[in-house]
Amino acid sequence: MTADIEPAAPGLNAWIERGRLAAEREEGARATARTRRFDTIAVHGVYDHLAAADNQGAIIEPAYLAPAQHFADSDNLEAALGYLMPAWGYTRIANPTTHYLEETLALLEAYGTDLTAATVVTGSGMAAVHLATNALLAIDPARPGATPNLVASAKCYGGTFMLFSRYAVERGIGLRWVSDPLDAAAWAAAIDEDTRFLYAEVPSNPALAMADIPALAAHAHAHGIPLVIDSTVATPALLRPLGLGADIVIHSLSKAIGSSGLAIAGAVTARRDIPARVGPDDLRADFATHLKLLPARDLGASLSPAAALALLSDLRTLRTRMDAWSRSTMTVARYLSGHASVDTVWYPGLEAHPGHALAARDFSLADGDAEGRPATRYGNLLSFTLRGGLPAARRAFDRLGLVFRATDLGRVKSIAAIPSISTHQQQGEAGRAIAAVDAGLIRLSIGGEHPDDLGADLAQALEG
């Protein structure tokens, strides 16, 4: 976001020209990055030799912890705060460290496509959900008395379910749940002239439900609205929704992308020129940058530079981790499927899963396996129920000795939760029924442990 280019002469236009040259140089870095493989992009992003030269030669992206930028003069201040040149100004608006994270995520989400994407990072995954969806629910000047509505899969994270429910209760937004995201007719029937977007979580947390992204994109685009996909569980290492037709992708970076567990963060990535029924032209032209420079600036859900640096560090090994953890999760899923105490296992990699065919079609490990052969991986999250319901689930949960008991997921350490009494508790029984969250469901996030040790821990827990 800086350049070793001094203004030829004092004045506003000189700073604007300096900004143009800096932006041109970084666009060159993006173009170079797009020619590289997924792992190389994850390691380098747009931080190249010239960027290092701007940062005292540091080969790792520096953490800019100061909250504000110094300006050389009033013209520099005016150009920067008027968004007439690349700058960061104040960390609530932008920051060099978070910028490098945003650029890397945008490149990874668009990997393997000819799309151009942009990303804005936020202080949490729920901040990302709110930022992206709230911007699409503004009053339509062409229909001032109409009530906007959203159509969403009910099989989603509990926080998202509650946020959308609050939209309905507190703002009168129409909320139309689709209980089975594989029901194409239900999606089509729910859309009308006041629908602002379609929303699905693929795969969902905790039910591991799938949705047909290209089909949903076709429905959305036929009505001039965007498709929003929360792809937190899959990560761009396994699923890249933009290439399947989605317009906006949301991540809780606190999960598998930030597997060390050192940061809470979220991200909104969008392709250029999305359809939308409301908002200014720049919202449609570059949704993520619009969010960053206007709504995110004013809402203040910014990410700290220290958190961004931790996430950049984790991101560098994302594909390798998701490959290994997915294979371990498949091993555990097969073990649980054959256990006498287990009733049902939900994992897209199992042929019995109702969304298996879609997952096999859409999930693809970026750049294939270690030999470069095409490879399908299904992620590191599964859920299962036990014969005996919630009492049996509680007994097994309480006996876990290696697997941690927490509401987190995507960690390098395996973690289990009972969503009905934790992450989805506030939905209430009726809300959990719509979302198909069984009272005795155990959600299991597989980390970096050896699957033999995980199997041994599960075996002793299930026999209790």
HELIX and SHEET records of a PDB file:
HELIX    1   1 LEU A   12  ALA A   33  1                                  22    
HELIX    2   2 PHE A   38  HIS A   44  1                                   7    
HELIX    3   3 HIS A   49  ASP A   54  1                                   6    
HELIX    4   4 SER A   74  LEU A   81  1                                   8    
HELIX    5   5 PRO A   96  GLU A  109  1                                  14    
HELIX    6   6 GLY A  125  ASN A  134  1                                  10    
HELIX    7   7 GLY A  158  ARG A  171  1                                  14    
HELIX    8   8 ALA A  184  ALA A  190  1                                   7    
HELIX    9   9 ILE A  213  ALA A  222  1                                  10    
HELIX   10  10 PRO A  241  LEU A  244  5                                   4    
HELIX   11  11 ASP A  281  ALA A  285  1                                   5    
HELIX   12  12 PHE A  287  LEU A  293  1                                   7    
HELIX   13  13 PRO A  295  LEU A  299  1                                   5    
HELIX   14  14 PRO A  305  LEU A  315  1                                  11    
HELIX   15  15 LEU A  318  SER A  337  1                                  20    
HELIX   16  16 HIS A  356  ASP A  362  1                                   7    
HELIX   17  17 GLY A  389  ARG A  399  1                                  11    
HELIX   18  18 PRO A  419  ILE A  421  5                                   3    
HELIX   19  19 GLN A  425  GLN A  427  5                                   3    
HELIX   20  20 GLY A  428  ALA A  435  1                                   8    
HELIX   21  21 PRO A  451  LEU A  462  1                                  12    
SHEET    1   A 7 ALA A 117  THR A 122  0                                        
SHEET    2   A 7 GLY A 266  ARG A 271 -1                                        
SHEET    3   A 7 ILE A 248  SER A 252 -1                                        
SHEET    4   A 7 LEU A 227  ASP A 230  1                                        
SHEET    5   A 7 THR A 195  GLU A 201  1                                        
SHEET    6   A 7 ASN A 149  SER A 153  1                                        
SHEET    7   A 7 GLY A 174  VAL A 178  1                                        
SHEET    1   B 5 VAL A 342  TRP A 346  0                                        
SHEET    2   B 5 LEU A 381  LEU A 386 -1                                        
SHEET    3   B 5 ILE A 442  SER A 445 -1                                        
SHEET    4   B 5 ILE A 415  ALA A 417 -1                                        
SHEET    5   B 5 PHE A 404  ARG A 405  1                                        
END                                                                             
